Amino acid sequence: MLSALFQQEETRLAQRAASVQAQRTARDAFIVAQFPVLDTAFAALVDTTVGTNPKLTVTHTPATDTFTNHTFATLNKTITNVQSTLYGTAENVLFTPSLESIDADEFAVISITTDLPDVATQNLDSGFADILRRGILMRGKTTASLVAPQNSNFVTLTSDLLEGFLAALFIRP
């Protein structure tokens, strides 16, 4: 009987919806736990990597994102600005975290914007150009980590990699 088949399909659809919702709830719980950890770790990594120099300034600005399509309403984040006055005029590299899931296991990205002259960004090697274009990713399912795109792969973000990236942007021949 067709009505029995409809009932079976309705049951299957309800079970599927419940499974998807359970997966979303678990993923949201992971994000709520890991996003602030990686946000704080990134801010500390920038501080350590940049160090102190009168021509370098690091500024951290707290911000909050609001959501309607998650089991959480808000996420706190830190917008980090690295400013150089090496060539006289202030030049900025701004790091802004936000939720995103484009790549496998990705749950957030730290987007990078600059006000640097074109000469500083046009001649980056391909790995650094990938970082500037794509950002730094927050990834994981059970353990979260910061990774950087490198020629169609991802590598763990280290102080050395971040220093090389910032040096390539701020120090020009």
Helices and strands as residue ranges (DSSP letters): H 2-50, E 56-66, E 74-84, E 91-99, E 106-114, H 118-122, H 126-134, E 136-139, E 145-150, E 153-156, H 159-170
